[in-house]
Amino acid sequence: MGQIYFFSPFPKLIEFCDHGDPRVRTGAALALGKVGDESAIPILAVLLDDPNGSVIQAAGDAINQINERLEREKIEGEKDQ
């Protein structure tokens, strides 16, 4: 039987947050928001100080997306109790 491999894009996305091209940083921020891992919030917070407005907007959107997911999970967890 074949092996199943798990690939996490997370490390590469973190690396892209420091890329020289603001379009790459913007894409990385948006992707981190979609991944939804709360451990990305500190990295995204650094991008809030980026000199490029699109990167700042993407980082803010990503943080909001992660926080909304966490809030939904909290509410769903309370319903189950």
Secondary structure, DSSP 8 states (H G I E B T S, - for coil): ---------HHHHHHHTT-SSHHHHHHHHHHHHHHT-GGGHHHHHHHTT-SSHHHHHHHHHHHHHHHHHHHHHHHHHHHH-
